[in-house]
Amino acid sequence: MEFLTFMGRNARWLSGGFLLCFFSSFGQTFYISLSNGDIRREFDLSNGDFGLLYMAATLASAATLPTLGWTLDRFKAWQVAAVTVLCLALATAVMSLAASLPLLVLSLYMLRLFGQGMMTETAMTATGRWFAANRGRAMALISLGFHVGTGLFPLIFVAVAASLGWRGTWLACGAVLVVIALPTLAWTTAKDRDPQSEPKMRERPAVRDWTMREVVASPTFWLVASAVLAPPFIGTTLFFHQVYLTELRGWPIEVFASGFAVMSATTVVFALLCGSLVDRFSAVRLLPFFLIPMSLACFVVWLFSAEVTIFVFMVFLGISNGFSSTLLGALWPELYGTKHLGSVRSVTVALMVLASALGPGVTGVLIDRQVDYPLQIGVMGLYCVAISLVMAVVAMRQRKVESAHAASASVAGALAERGIDRVDPQPHER
């Protein structure tokens, strides 16, 4: 009942974040790849040629994203959302009309930058600012937009392309963005929400607002990033080479494809569960655990070849995806505050896009050099275990920092009650 009350009371903001995630689908790999065959035929490209073009466009978008992150710190969420939607609509129009390779690359670049990049960043940054005590729940709910989009848009694309063709379908995407997404998102994100308007599930220490320069100079940021980048690197790699994996293991591709339904259902359940855990314990305290299911998924694929392995693997991967989608949205505001959150998230999203682009390429080169692919996956699992141990140290250190801040705040409050002014010490370095 409390959960439903929370959803009803905050439907406007939750809908805004959900729709931003939902419509980001037009720039996600799973959606663009639906036109893979048509693009290669019309432009006379091999799989390798198109893969290199796509990787180049993705890397360019990752390099550009940090230069746009500051807009979320300076402008209102609805302003950034509106411009992003219009740019994404323009990207779909360029895709539908592209008659040369430069225009194709431009459309891919814009789709990745404004779809996967800015739409996602706007959703996570705005929600991170709008919610504090219930940030975990909010992140879990809006991240469902990714999963709903993944489930619906491929079916819609295939149905529409049957009558309009692939180019006509991309043009229709632009119309949907302008006619439906733009006014809806402009309304749902127009009004800022007071993050203190919800009752707190637990007392949280105040977080200093770090500048972007301070964040990138902090060793802790790069340690946490080494954990955060594991899911996009490993997940994209596993699915990019899924046909090769099924051939190695002798798994029917139809059975492997059916495992996606299991993964999606598991992802939704554990995304919501993680939301409650974040609100109860904090995102930082969950850091040592969120990669454990990913490591188990890797170990299962590495060590076993029975057909049932597919579903065990998909369950573990769904657990990891569910935790990651919620946890990573709540993590950065906990560590570095919300004032410069847009800039911070732009760097982290750019790094995640970079990881998703490098994963398939690096493992593909190793496969060509006859490095055993299941062994590569096993090494990824070992990396997850090792970095989880590092995150345990980070979480323990952060707990001490929180305790020191709480003690300092308590002393300051006691002195204030006695009418004694006190100058706060310099914030602890993380």
C-alpha positions as CSV (number, residue, x, y, z in Angstrom):
1,M,0.0,0.0,0.0
2,E,2.8,2.4,0.9
3,F,4.5,1.7,-2.5
4,L,1.3,2.4,-4.4
5,T,0.8,5.6,-2.4
6,F,4.3,6.6,-3.3
7,M,3.7,5.9,-7.0
8,G,0.4,7.8,-7.0
9,R,1.8,10.8,-5.2
10,N,4.7,11.1,-7.6
11,A,3.2,9.9,-10.8
12,R,4.1,13.0,-12.7
13,W,7.9,12.8,-12.1
14,L,8.0,9.0,-12.3
15,S,6.2,9.1,-15.6
16,G,8.7,11.7,-16.9
17,G,11.7,9.5,-16.0
18,F,10.0,6.4,-17.3
19,L,9.2,7.9,-20.7
20,L,12.7,9.3,-21.1
21,C,14.0,5.8,-20.6
22,F,11.3,4.3,-22.8
23,F,11.9,6.6,-25.8
24,S,15.7,6.3,-25.4
25,S,15.0,2.9,-27.2
26,F,15.3,4.6,-30.6
27,G,19.0,5.1,-29.9
28,Q,19.7,1.8,-28.2
29,T,21.7,-1.0,-30.0
30,F,18.8,-3.5,-29.9
31,Y,16.5,-1.1,-31.9
32,I,19.1,0.1,-34.4
33,S,20.2,-3.5,-35.1
34,L,16.7,-4.2,-36.4
35,S,17.7,-2.3,-39.5
36,N,21.1,-4.1,-39.7
37,G,20.3,-6.3,-42.7
38,D,18.6,-3.5,-44.7
39,I,21.4,-1.1,-44.1
40,R,24.1,-3.5,-45.1
41,R,22.2,-4.4,-48.3
42,E,21.6,-0.9,-49.4
43,F,25.1,0.4,-48.6
44,D,26.8,-2.8,-49.7
45,L,28.5,-3.3,-46.3
46,S,29.8,-6.5,-44.7
47,N,29.0,-7.4,-41.1
48,G,32.5,-6.2,-40.2
49,D,32.2,-3.0,-42.1
50,F,28.9,-2.0,-40.5
51,G,30.3,-3.1,-37.1
52,L,33.3,-0.7,-37.4
53,L,31.0,2.2,-38.5
54,Y,28.7,1.5,-35.6
55,M,31.6,1.3,-33.1
56,A,33.1,4.6,-34.5
57,A,29.8,6.4,-34.2
58,T,29.3,5.1,-30.6
59,L,32.8,6.1,-29.6
60,A,32.3,9.6,-31.1
61,S,29.0,9.9,-29.1
62,A,30.8,8.8,-25.9
63,A,33.5,11.5,-26.5
64,T,30.8,14.2,-27.1
65,L,28.6,13.4,-24.2
66,P,30.7,15.0,-21.4
67,T,30.6,18.3,-23.3
68,L,26.8,18.3,-23.0
69,G,26.4,17.1,-19.4
70,W,26.7,20.6,-18.0
71,T,23.4,21.6,-19.6
72,L,21.6,19.5,-17.0
73,D,23.3,21.6,-14.3
74,R,22.4,24.9,-15.9
75,F,19.0,24.4,-17.5
76,K,15.7,23.0,-16.4
77,A,15.0,19.3,-16.9
78,W,12.1,20.0,-19.3
79,Q,14.3,22.3,-21.5
80,V,17.0,19.7,-21.9
81,A,14.4,17.0,-22.4
82,A,12.7,19.0,-25.2
83,V,15.9,19.8,-27.1
84,T,17.0,16.2,-26.7
85,V,13.8,14.8,-28.1
86,L,13.9,17.2,-31.1
87,C,17.5,16.2,-31.8
88,L,16.6,12.5,-31.5
89,A,13.7,13.1,-33.9
90,L,16.1,14.7,-36.4
91,A,18.4,11.7,-36.1
92,T,15.6,9.3,-37.0
93,A,14.8,11.5,-40.0
94,V,18.4,11.5,-41.1
95,M,18.4,7.7,-40.8
96,S,15.3,7.4,-43.0
97,L,16.7,9.7,-45.7
98,A,20.4,8.7,-45.6
99,A,21.7,8.1,-49.1
100,S,25.4,8.1,-48.4
101,L,27.8,6.6,-45.9
102,P,28.6,10.0,-44.3
103,L,24.9,10.6,-43.6
104,L,24.5,7.1,-42.3
105,V,27.4,7.6,-39.9
106,L,25.9,11.0,-38.9
107,S,22.6,9.4,-38.1
108,L,24.2,6.6,-36.0
109,Y,26.2,9.2,-34.1
110,M,23.1,11.3,-33.4
111,L,21.0,8.3,-32.4
112,R,23.6,7.1,-30.0
113,L,24.4,10.6,-28.6
114,F,20.8,11.8,-28.0
115,G,19.1,8.4,-27.6
116,Q,21.3,6.2,-25.5
117,G,23.2,9.1,-24.1
118,M,21.3,12.3,-23.4
119,M,17.8,10.7,-22.9
120,T,19.2,8.3,-20.4
121,E,21.3,10.9,-18.7
122,T,18.4,13.3,-18.4
123,A,16.2,10.7,-16.9
124,M,18.7,9.6,-14.3
125,T,20.0,13.1,-13.4
126,A,16.5,14.6,-13.0
127,T,15.3,11.7,-10.9
128,G,18.4,11.8,-8.8
129,R,17.6,15.4,-8.0
130,W,13.9,15.0,-7.5
131,F,14.1,12.1,-5.0
132,A,16.3,11.6,-1.9
133,A,14.9,9.3,0.7
134,N,13.1,7.2,-1.9
135,R,15.7,7.6,-4.6
136,G,16.1,3.8,-4.9
137,R,12.4,3.2,-5.5
138,A,12.2,6.0,-8.0
139,M,15.2,4.7,-10.0
140,A,13.8,1.2,-10.0
141,L,10.5,2.4,-11.4
142,I,11.8,4.7,-14.1
143,S,14.4,2.1,-15.3
144,L,11.4,-0.1,-16.2
145,G,11.1,2.1,-19.2
146,F,14.2,0.5,-20.6
147,H,12.8,-3.0,-20.2
148,V,9.3,-2.1,-21.5
149,G,10.9,-0.5,-24.6
150,T,13.1,-3.5,-25.2
151,G,10.0,-5.7,-25.0
152,L,7.6,-3.6,-27.2
153,F,9.6,-1.7,-29.8
154,P,11.1,-4.7,-31.7
155,L,7.6,-6.1,-32.3
156,I,6.3,-2.7,-33.3
157,F,9.2,-2.1,-35.7
158,V,8.7,-5.4,-37.5
159,A,4.9,-4.8,-37.8
160,V,5.3,-1.2,-39.1
161,A,8.3,-2.1,-41.4
162,A,6.1,-4.7,-43.1
163,S,4.0,-1.9,-44.6
164,L,6.2,1.2,-44.5
165,G,9.6,-0.3,-45.1
166,W,12.6,0.3,-42.8
167,R,13.1,3.9,-43.9
168,G,9.5,4.7,-43.5
169,T,9.5,3.2,-40.0
170,W,12.4,5.4,-39.0
171,L,10.5,8.5,-40.3
172,A,7.5,7.3,-38.3
173,C,9.7,7.2,-35.2
174,G,10.5,10.8,-35.6
175,A,6.8,11.7,-35.9
176,V,6.1,9.7,-32.7
177,L,8.9,11.6,-30.9
178,V,7.5,15.1,-32.0
179,V,3.8,14.4,-31.7
180,I,3.7,12.2,-28.5
181,A,7.0,12.2,-26.7
182,L,7.7,16.0,-26.9
183,P,4.5,17.3,-25.3
184,T,4.3,14.5,-22.8
185,L,7.8,14.9,-21.5
186,A,7.6,18.7,-21.6
187,W,4.6,18.5,-19.1
188,T,5.9,15.7,-16.9
189,T,9.3,17.3,-16.4
190,A,8.2,21.0,-16.3
191,K,7.8,21.1,-12.6
192,D,10.7,20.3,-10.2
193,R,10.0,18.1,-7.2
194,D,11.1,18.9,-3.7
195,P,13.3,15.9,-2.7
196,Q,12.5,16.5,1.0
197,S,8.7,16.1,0.4
198,E,8.7,12.4,1.2
199,P,9.1,10.9,4.7
200,K,12.6,9.4,5.2
201,M,13.0,5.6,5.5
202,R,16.3,6.2,7.3
203,E,18.4,9.2,8.2
204,R,21.0,10.0,5.6
205,P,24.0,12.2,6.2
206,A,24.3,15.4,4.2
207,V,26.4,15.0,1.0
208,R,28.7,17.8,-0.1
209,D,28.2,18.9,-3.7
210,W,31.5,18.0,-5.4
211,T,32.7,19.8,-8.5
212,M,33.5,17.9,-11.6
213,R,37.2,18.6,-11.2
214,E,37.1,17.2,-7.6
215,V,35.3,14.1,-8.8
216,V,37.7,13.1,-11.5
217,A,40.7,13.8,-9.2
218,S,39.3,11.4,-6.6
219,P,40.8,7.9,-6.6
220,T,37.5,6.5,-5.3
221,F,35.7,7.7,-8.4
222,W,37.9,5.6,-10.6
223,L,37.7,2.6,-8.4
224,V,33.9,2.7,-8.4
225,A,34.0,3.3,-12.2
226,S,36.0,0.1,-12.6
227,A,33.0,-1.8,-11.1
228,V,30.3,0.3,-12.8
229,L,31.8,-0.4,-16.3
230,A,31.7,-4.2,-15.9
231,P,28.0,-4.7,-16.7
232,P,28.0,-2.8,-20.0
233,F,31.3,-4.4,-21.1
234,I,30.3,-8.0,-20.2
235,G,26.6,-7.7,-21.1
236,T,27.2,-6.2,-24.5
237,T,29.9,-8.7,-25.2
238,L,27.8,-11.7,-24.3
239,F,24.9,-10.7,-26.5
240,F,27.0,-9.4,-29.4
241,H,28.7,-12.8,-29.7
242,Q,25.6,-14.8,-28.8
243,V,25.4,-16.7,-32.1
244,Y,29.1,-17.7,-31.8
245,L,28.5,-18.8,-28.2
246,T,25.5,-21.0,-29.1
247,E,27.5,-22.6,-31.9
248,L,30.3,-23.4,-29.5
249,R,28.0,-24.9,-27.0
250,G,25.6,-26.6,-29.4
251,W,22.6,-24.7,-28.1
252,P,19.6,-24.1,-30.4
253,I,19.4,-20.4,-31.1
254,E,15.6,-20.6,-30.6
255,V,16.1,-21.9,-27.0
256,F,18.7,-19.2,-26.3
257,A,16.3,-16.5,-27.6
258,S,13.6,-17.8,-25.3
259,G,15.9,-17.2,-22.4
260,F,15.5,-13.5,-22.9
261,A,12.0,-13.6,-21.5
262,V,13.3,-15.2,-18.4
263,M,16.0,-12.6,-18.1
264,S,13.6,-9.7,-18.6
265,A,11.2,-10.9,-16.0
266,T,14.0,-11.5,-13.5
267,T,15.4,-8.0,-14.3
268,V,12.1,-6.3,-13.5
269,V,11.7,-8.1,-10.2
270,F,15.2,-7.4,-8.9
271,A,15.2,-3.8,-10.1
272,L,12.3,-3.2,-7.8
273,L,13.9,-5.2,-5.0
274,C,17.1,-3.2,-5.4
275,G,15.1,0.0,-5.1
276,S,13.8,-1.0,-1.7
277,L,17.3,-2.1,-0.6
278,V,18.9,1.2,-1.7
279,D,16.3,3.2,0.3
280,R,16.9,1.0,3.4
281,F,20.7,0.6,3.3
282,S,22.1,3.0,0.6
283,A,23.6,2.4,-2.8
284,V,27.1,2.5,-1.5
285,R,26.6,-0.4,0.9
286,L,25.2,-2.5,-1.9
287,L,28.3,-2.0,-4.1
288,P,30.2,-5.1,-2.9
289,F,27.3,-7.3,-3.9
290,F,25.8,-6.1,-7.2
291,L,28.4,-7.9,-9.4
292,I,28.2,-11.2,-7.7
293,P,25.3,-12.4,-9.9
294,M,27.2,-11.3,-13.0
295,S,30.2,-13.3,-11.9
296,L,28.0,-16.4,-11.4
297,A,26.5,-15.9,-14.9
298,C,30.0,-15.8,-16.4
299,F,31.1,-18.9,-14.4
300,V,28.0,-20.9,-15.6
301,V,28.7,-20.1,-19.2
302,W,32.4,-20.9,-18.8
303,L,32.0,-24.2,-17.0
304,F,28.8,-25.8,-18.2
305,S,27.4,-26.7,-21.6
306,A,24.0,-28.4,-20.9
307,E,21.0,-26.7,-22.5
308,V,19.5,-25.8,-19.1
309,T,22.6,-23.6,-18.6
310,I,20.9,-21.0,-20.8
311,F,18.2,-20.4,-18.3
312,V,20.4,-20.4,-15.3
313,F,22.7,-17.9,-17.0
314,M,19.8,-15.7,-18.0
315,V,18.5,-15.7,-14.4
316,F,21.8,-14.6,-12.9
317,L,22.2,-12.0,-15.7
318,G,18.7,-10.7,-15.0
319,I,19.5,-10.3,-11.3
320,S,22.7,-8.4,-12.1
321,N,20.9,-6.2,-14.7
322,G,18.1,-5.4,-12.3
323,F,20.5,-4.4,-9.5
324,S,22.7,-2.4,-11.9
325,S,19.9,-0.4,-13.5
326,T,18.6,0.8,-10.1
327,L,21.9,1.0,-8.1
328,L,23.9,3.0,-10.6
329,G,21.2,5.7,-10.9
330,A,21.2,6.2,-7.1
331,L,24.9,5.9,-6.5
332,W,26.4,9.1,-7.8
333,P,24.1,11.5,-5.9
334,E,25.0,9.6,-2.7
335,L,28.7,10.0,-3.3
336,Y,28.9,13.5,-4.9
337,G,25.7,15.4,-4.3
338,T,23.3,16.8,-6.9
339,K,24.5,20.3,-7.8
340,H,26.9,19.1,-10.5
341,L,25.1,15.7,-11.1
342,G,24.6,16.3,-14.8
343,S,28.4,16.8,-15.4
344,V,29.2,13.8,-13.2
345,R,26.7,11.5,-14.9
346,S,27.8,12.7,-18.4
347,V,31.3,11.3,-17.7
348,T,30.0,8.1,-16.2
349,V,27.6,7.5,-19.1
350,A,30.3,8.3,-21.6
351,L,32.5,5.7,-19.9
352,M,29.7,3.1,-20.0
353,V,29.1,3.8,-23.7
354,L,32.8,3.4,-24.3
355,A,32.8,0.1,-22.4
356,S,29.8,-1.2,-24.4
357,A,31.7,-0.3,-27.6
358,L,35.0,-1.8,-26.6
359,G,33.7,-5.1,-25.2
360,P,32.6,-6.8,-28.5
361,G,35.6,-5.4,-30.3
362,V,38.3,-6.6,-27.9
363,T,36.7,-10.0,-27.4
364,G,36.2,-10.3,-31.2
365,V,40.0,-9.7,-31.8
366,L,40.8,-12.3,-29.2
367,I,38.4,-14.8,-30.8
368,D,40.1,-14.2,-34.2
369,R,43.4,-15.0,-32.5
370,Q,42.0,-18.3,-31.3
371,V,41.7,-17.3,-27.6
372,D,39.0,-19.6,-26.1
373,Y,35.8,-17.6,-25.8
374,P,34.3,-19.4,-22.8
375,L,37.7,-18.9,-21.0
376,Q,37.4,-15.1,-21.8
377,I,34.0,-15.1,-20.2
378,G,35.4,-17.0,-17.1
379,V,38.1,-14.3,-16.8
380,M,35.3,-11.6,-16.8
381,G,33.7,-13.5,-13.9
382,L,36.9,-13.5,-12.0
383,Y,37.2,-9.8,-12.6
384,C,33.8,-9.3,-11.1
385,V,34.8,-11.2,-8.0
386,A,38.0,-9.3,-7.6
387,I,36.4,-5.9,-8.0
388,S,33.7,-6.8,-5.6
389,L,36.3,-7.2,-2.9
390,V,37.6,-3.8,-3.8
391,M,34.1,-2.4,-3.5
392,A,33.8,-3.9,0.0
393,V,36.8,-1.8,1.0
394,V,35.3,1.3,-0.7
395,A,32.0,0.8,1.1
396,M,33.7,0.3,4.5
397,R,35.7,3.5,4.0
398,Q,32.6,5.4,2.9
399,R,30.8,4.2,6.1
400,K,33.5,5.7,8.2
401,V,33.2,8.9,6.2
402,E,29.5,9.0,6.9
403,S,30.0,8.3,10.6
404,A,32.5,11.2,10.8
405,H,30.1,13.5,9.0
406,A,27.3,12.5,11.3
407,A,29.4,13.1,14.4
408,S,30.6,16.4,13.1
409,A,27.0,17.5,12.4
410,S,25.9,16.3,15.9
411,V,28.6,18.4,17.5
412,A,27.8,21.4,15.4
413,G,24.1,21.1,16.3
414,A,24.9,20.9,20.0
415,L,27.1,23.9,19.8
416,A,24.5,25.8,17.8
417,E,21.9,25.1,20.6
418,R,24.3,26.8,23.0
419,G,24.7,29.8,20.7
420,I,28.4,28.9,19.9
421,D,29.5,29.4,16.3
422,R,31.7,26.7,14.8
423,V,33.6,26.6,11.6
424,D,33.2,23.2,9.9
425,P,36.4,21.3,9.0
426,Q,37.3,20.6,5.4
427,P,35.2,17.7,4.0
428,H,36.7,14.3,4.0
429,E,38.2,13.1,0.8
430,R,36.7,10.0,-0.7
